[in-house]
Amino acid sequence: MRFLGWAHQSISEGMNKAFFQNKRVVVMGLGQFGGGVDSAAFAARAGARVLVTDKAAADQLASAAEPLAGLPIEYRLGEHRQEDFAAADVVIVNPAVPPEHPLIRLAKANHAMITSQVELFFQMCPAPIVGISGANGKSTTTSLIAHLLAAGIGQTNIPYRRVHLSGNIGNRPLLGLLDVLTAEDVVVLEISSFQLEQLARIQKAPYAAVITNLTPNHLDRHGTFETYCRIKETLFRFQPCDPQHPCLSVFNAEDPITHNWFTTYCGQPGRTCIAFCAEDVPASLLATFKCPGRANRFNLAAALAVASHFGVAPDRVAEAVATFRPLDSRLQLIAEKNGVRWYDDSKATTPVSTLAALNGIDEPKILIAGGYDKGIDFSELGRCIAQRVKVVVLIGQTAPKIEQAIQAAGPSDVLIRRAETMAQAVAECQKAAQPGDVVLLSPACASYDMFTNYIQRARAFIDAVNAL
């Protein structure tokens, strides 16, 4: 496998740190996620005159801004001002900001370059990039791939020397990696639909691309499922396919849309296509794999396909699978009290994620669900809750919608409760729980109605459980 020479040549035309010297750079959106801190630090260290602007107040962003202490950065917090965008040379946009935001249009009209953390990284990264996206399982699959690829370091046939994990997975700096990356590294990135929307603007995609699955998500932003899928296909549409250095495209064979993509892209010159399914995972690996449920078998199957392509030896793969641990807030066992097991699945921000959790646990289940309304249909989740859950405690904006979906499923023995806070929800679960039950926080929704992010939601759940 010879891809490193190609990767070094893939750096975009003239984009480097020197470009930012003395430029007026506006970073739109600080926040813990979305790359605002990373982008501001990168631009400041590159010699730009940086202004960070965010609608959140300074006290809300104090912890997020701590890594920027000491850097020559100006702040405009609690508001956005038109004059800042009109005067900008470059605007680095948080992925959560829609492309047609009026202030972005204003900056464009005044000839500013509109870019983002992920675009800048793809334009300057000297190493091959493995990109993972999809509706569900992205974080686990991304972490698994990085873990398995790292297991191959030192093999005589492995041409890379370091593996870096970053992207839309926790708060991992991306642009900061550019100071240490070489063509002998590999970068493994989780990539969101918002980031893919930005990459489409510059027609960039990773050397190796993996799609986990496709189900309706972020319809409040993208409008239709068809649009959402078209954005996800950016992952493959703009891959750098070269007959001398074929790119890798990995598809879920059991998802009808991604399977159709497999048949579309398979056979194209300069592209290696692989389709995976849950049954691809050998029983010997499943015996040591510590992530429960069939959904995690899909995640592992995708990771195995990538590891095989990169040449990681089977014995090293087996050792790595056995040492991989479930990620925080992804069906993570956090406590067992009086014979009741409590699981944190706060990262389950779509109904499909929660369905996977419910179908992956056989014991009697008590579920905490609900949160920010992304415009997703809950019909299938309602039917599953009616059939597989003994008690459901609903929270957040979507509580009425989920309750309606459960009731529409027909007669059921499930008991429906409401709670205003996470502590109340945990207390309701404790009242209902009996030895042998599982209590599961798997919201099926984003967290933004009650919490800053899914991590804060998970912490509230864990604190409430520990206080029992």
HUDA-V362261 format. One record per backbone hydrogen bond with DSSP energy under -0.5 kcal/mol. NH is the residue of the N-H (numbers start at 0). CO is the residue of the C=O. E is the energy in kcal/mol with one decimal. If there is no record, write none. Layout:
# HUDA-V362261
NH_CO_E + NH_CO_E
This chain:
# HUDA-V362261
6_2_-2.3 + 7_3_-2.0 + 8_4_-1.1 + 8_5_-0.6 + 9_5_-0.6 + 9_6_-1.4 + 10_7_-0.7 + 11_122_-1.8 + 14_11_-0.7 + 15_13_-0.7 + 18_15_-1.3 + 19_16_-1.8 + 20_17_-1.2 + 21_46_-2.7 + 22_19_-2.2 + 24_22_-0.9 + 24_48_-2.3 + 25_23_-0.5 + 25_89_-2.8 + 26_24_-0.6 + 26_50_-2.9 + 27_25_-0.7 + 27_91_-2.6 + 28_26_-0.9 + 28_52_-2.5 + 35_29_-0.8 + 36_29_-0.6 + 36_30_-0.6 + 38_34_-2.9 + 39_35_-2.5 + 40_36_-2.4 + 41_37_-2.3 + 42_38_-2.6 + 43_39_-2.4 + 44_40_-2.4 + 45_41_-1.2 + 46_43_-1.4 + 47_42_-2.5 + 48_22_-3.2 + 49_47_-0.9 + 49_71_-0.7 + 50_24_-2.7 + 51_73_-3.0 + 52_26_-2.5 + 52_50_-0.5 + 53_75_-2.0 + 59_56_-0.7 + 60_56_-1.0 + 60_57_-0.6 + 64_60_-2.2 + 65_61_-0.6 + 65_62_-0.8 + 66_63_-0.5 + 67_64_-2.0 + 68_65_-1.8 + 70_67_-2.1 + 72_70_-2.1 + 73_49_-2.7 + 75_51_-3.1 + 77_53_-1.8 + 77_55_-1.6 + 78_53_-1.1 + 83_80_-0.8 + 84_80_-1.1 + 85_81_-2.4 + 86_82_-1.4 + 87_84_-0.7 + 88_23_-2.7 + 89_23_-2.0 + 90_112_-2.9 + 91_25_-2.6 + 92_90_-0.7 + 92_114_-2.8 + 93_27_-2.0 + 94_33_-0.5 + 96_93_-2.0 + 97_95_-0.5 + 100_97_-1.8 + 103_100_-0.8 + 104_100_-2.2 + 105_101_-2.2 + 106_102_-2.2 + 107_103_-2.5 + 108_104_-2.5 + 109_105_-1.2 + 110_107_-2.3 + 111_106_-2.6 + 112_88_-2.7 + 113_111_-0.5 + 114_90_-2.8 + 114_112_-0.5 + 119_115_-2.4 + 120_116_-2.1 + 121_117_-2.4 + 122_118_-1.9 + 123_119_-1.1 + 123_120_-0.8 + 124_120_-2.1 + 127_184_-0.8 + 129_186_-3.3 + 130_128_-0.6 + 130_207_-3.3 + 131_188_-2.6 + 132_209_-2.5 + 134_212_-1.5 + 140_136_-2.4 + 141_137_-2.9 + 142_138_-2.5 + 143_139_-2.6 + 144_140_-2.6 + 145_141_-2.3 + 146_142_-2.3 + 147_143_-2.8 + 148_144_-2.8 + 149_145_-2.2 + 150_146_-1.1 + 151_147_-0.6 + 151_148_-1.2 + 152_149_-1.2 + 154_151_-2.2 + 157_154_-1.3 + 158_156_-0.6 + 160_183_-3.4 + 161_183_-0.8 + 163_185_-2.6 + 165_187_-2.5 + 167_189_-3.3 + 168_166_-1.6 + 171_169_-0.6 + 172_170_-0.6 + 176_173_-1.4 + 177_174_-1.3 + 178_175_-1.0 + 179_176_-2.2 + 180_176_-1.7 + 184_181_-1.6 + 185_161_-1.8 + 186_127_-2.4 + 187_163_-3.5 + 188_129_-3.2 + 188_186_-0.6 + 189_165_-1.6 + 190_131_-3.0 + 195_191_-2.3 + 196_192_-2.0 + 197_193_-1.3 + 198_194_-2.5 + 199_195_-2.2 + 200_196_-0.6 + 200_197_-0.8 + 201_197_-0.6 + 201_198_-0.9 + 202_198_-0.7 + 203_198_-1.7 + 204_237_-0.6 + 206_128_-0.7 + 207_128_-2.3 + 208_247_-2.7 + 209_130_-2.5 + 210_249_-2.1 + 211_132_-2.4 + 219_373_-1.0 + 220_217_-1.3 + 221_217_-2.8 + 222_218_-1.6 + 223_221_-1.4 + 227_223_-2.1 + 228_224_-2.6 + 229_225_-2.2 + 230_226_-2.1 + 231_227_-2.0 + 232_228_-1.9 + 233_230_-1.4 + 234_231_-1.8 + 235_232_-1.8 + 236_232_-2.8 + 237_233_-1.4 + 238_235_-1.5 + 240_238_-1.8 + 241_244_-0.6 + 241_269_-0.7 + 244_241_-1.2 + 246_269_-2.4 + 247_206_-2.1 + 248_271_-3.0 + 249_208_-3.0 + 250_273_-2.9 + 252_250_-0.7 + 252_275_-3.1 + 253_275_-0.5 + 254_251_-0.9 + 255_253_-0.6 + 258_254_-2.6 + 259_255_-1.6 + 260_256_-1.9 + 261_257_-2.0 + 262_258_-2.0 + 263_259_-1.9 + 264_260_-2.9 + 265_261_-2.4 + 267_264_-1.9 + 270_267_-1.3 + 271_246_-3.2 + 272_270_-0.5 + 273_248_-2.5 + 275_250_-2.6 + 279_276_-1.9 + 280_277_-1.5 + 281_279_-0.5 + 284_281_-0.8 + 285_281_-2.0 + 286_282_-1.9 + 287_284_-1.2 + 288_284_-0.9 + 288_285_-0.6 + 291_289_-0.6 + 296_292_-0.8 + 296_293_-0.5 + 297_293_-1.6 + 298_294_-1.7 + 299_295_-2.3 + 300_296_-2.6 + 301_297_-2.3 + 302_298_-2.0 + 303_299_-2.7 + 304_300_-1.8 + 305_301_-1.7 + 306_302_-2.6 + 307_303_-2.4 + 308_304_-1.9 + 309_305_-2.1 + 310_307_-1.1 + 311_306_-2.4 + 316_312_-2.3 + 317_313_-2.5 + 318_314_-1.9 + 319_315_-2.2 + 320_316_-2.7 + 321_317_-1.8 + 322_318_-1.0 + 323_319_-0.8 + 323_320_-0.8 + 329_326_-1.7 + 331_343_-2.7 + 332_330_-0.5 + 333_341_-2.7 + 334_341_-1.2 + 336_339_-2.5 + 339_336_-1.9 + 340_436_-2.0 + 341_334_-2.9 + 342_438_-3.1 + 343_331_-3.0 + 344_342_-0.7 + 344_440_-2.3 + 346_328_-2.4 + 347_344_-2.3 + 348_346_-1.6 + 353_349_-1.7 + 354_350_-2.8 + 355_351_-2.3 + 356_352_-1.7 + 357_353_-2.8 + 358_354_-2.6 + 359_355_-0.9 + 360_357_-0.8 + 365_437_-2.8 + 366_390_-2.6 + 367_439_-2.7 + 368_366_-0.5 + 368_392_-2.1 + 369_442_-2.4 + 371_445_-2.4 + 373_371_-0.8 + 381_377_-2.9 + 382_378_-2.0 + 383_379_-2.2 + 384_380_-2.7 + 385_381_-2.2 + 386_382_-1.5 + 387_383_-2.8 + 388_384_-1.7 + 389_364_-2.5 + 390_364_-1.1 + 391_414_-2.8 + 392_366_-3.5 + 393_391_-0.6 + 393_416_-2.8 + 394_368_-2.4 + 397_370_-1.8 + 398_395_-1.4 + 399_396_-0.5 + 401_397_-2.7 + 402_398_-2.4 + 403_399_-2.4 + 404_400_-2.1 + 405_401_-2.2 + 406_402_-2.5 + 407_403_-2.3 + 408_404_-0.7 + 408_405_-0.8 + 409_406_-1.4 + 414_389_-2.2 + 416_391_-2.9 + 416_414_-0.5 + 418_393_-2.0 + 424_420_-1.9 + 425_421_-2.6 + 426_422_-2.1 + 427_423_-2.3 + 428_424_-2.0 + 429_425_-2.4 + 430_426_-1.9 + 431_427_-1.4 + 432_428_-1.9 + 435_338_-3.0 + 436_433_-2.3 + 437_363_-2.7 + 438_340_-3.1 + 439_365_-3.1 + 439_437_-0.5 + 440_342_-2.4 + 441_367_-1.9 + 441_439_-1.0 + 443_347_-1.8 + 444_347_-0.7 + 445_371_-0.7 + 449_446_-1.3 + 450_446_-3.0 + 456_452_-1.8 + 457_453_-2.4 + 458_454_-2.5 + 459_455_-2.2 + 460_456_-1.9 + 461_457_-3.0 + 462_458_-2.8 + 463_459_-2.0 + 464_460_-2.5 + 465_461_-2.9 + 466_462_-1.4 + 467_464_-1.5
